[in-house]
C-alpha cells in the first residue's frame, strides 16, 4: 500500500536515489576501515555521510509537510494543522 506522499513517483525515486548513495557511502567507509585508512579520511567520509542522511531527512520532512498540509480539509483545519506541526516538531527533535 502506497502512502499519499509516495504516490508521486518522482519523490519516491529521488528518495531512493539518495538512500542508495548513502548506502554506497556507508560501504565505502566500511572499506576504508578494513583497509586501515587514515582516521582523518574516515572522519571526512563520515561527515559527508552524516550530511547526506540529514539532507535526505530534510527532503522527506519537506515532502511530508507539503503533502499533509495540502490535504487538510474540513471544519477542524486548525486542530489538524496544530497536530501536524506538533508531529513535525517531534520529528525534528529526534534529528541530530
C-alpha positions in Angstrom: 0.0 0.0 0.0 1.4 3.4 -1.0 1.2 6.4 1.2 -0.2 9.5 -0.2 3.4 11.0 -0.2 4.8 8.2 -2.3 2.0 8.3 -4.9 4.3 10.9 -6.5 6.8 8.7 -8.3 9.4 11.5 -8.6 9.5 11.9 -4.8 9.8 8.1 -4.4 12.7 7.9 -6.9 14.5 10.9 -5.6 14.5 9.5 -2.0 15.5 6.0 -3.2 18.4 7.5 -5.2 19.5 9.4 -2.1 19.3 6.2 0.0 21.3 4.2 -2.5 24.0 6.9 -2.5 24.1 6.8 1.3 24.3 3.0 1.2 27.3 3.3 -1.1 29.0 5.9 1.1 28.5 3.5 4.1 30.1 0.7 2.3 32.9 3.0 1.3 33.5 3.9 5.0 33.5 0.2 5.9 36.1 -0.5 3.2 38.2 2.4 4.5 38.2 0.9 8.0 39.0 -2.6 6.7 41.9 -1.1 4.7 43.3 0.9 7.7 42.9 4.2 6.0 43.8 7.4 7.9 41.4 8.4 10.7 41.1 11.9 9.2 40.0 10.4 5.8 37.4 8.2 7.6 36.1 11.1 9.6 35.8 13.2 6.5 33.7 10.5 4.8 31.6 10.1 8.0 30.9 13.8 7.9 29.8 13.5 4.3 27.6 10.6 5.2 26.0 12.5 8.1 25.3 15.4 5.7 23.8 13.1 3.1 21.5 11.5 5.7 20.5 14.9 7.0 19.7 16.1 3.5 17.6 13.0 2.8 15.8 13.6 6.1 15.0 17.2 5.3 13.9 16.3 1.8 11.4 13.8 3.2 10.3 16.1 6.0 9.6 18.9 3.5 7.6 16.5 1.3 5.7 15.1 4.3 4.8 18.6 5.4 3.7 19.7 2.0 1.6 16.6 1.4 -0.1 16.8 4.8 -0.8 20.5 4.8 -2.2 20.3 1.3 -4.7 17.6 2.4 -6.1 19.3 5.5 -9.8 19.6 4.8 -13.0 20.0 6.8 -14.1 22.0 9.8 -11.2 21.1 12.1 -8.5 22.6 9.9 -6.8 24.5 12.8 -6.7 21.4 15.0 -5.3 19.3 12.2 -2.6 21.9 11.4 -1.7 22.1 15.1 -1.4 18.3 15.2 0.7 18.3 12.1 3.1 21.0 13.5 3.3 19.1 16.7 4.3 15.9 14.8 6.9 17.8 12.8 8.4 19.4 15.9 8.6 15.9 17.5 10.3 14.5 14.4 12.8 17.4 14.3 13.5 16.9 18.0 14.7 13.4 17.2 17.0 14.6 14.5 20.7 15.0 15.2 
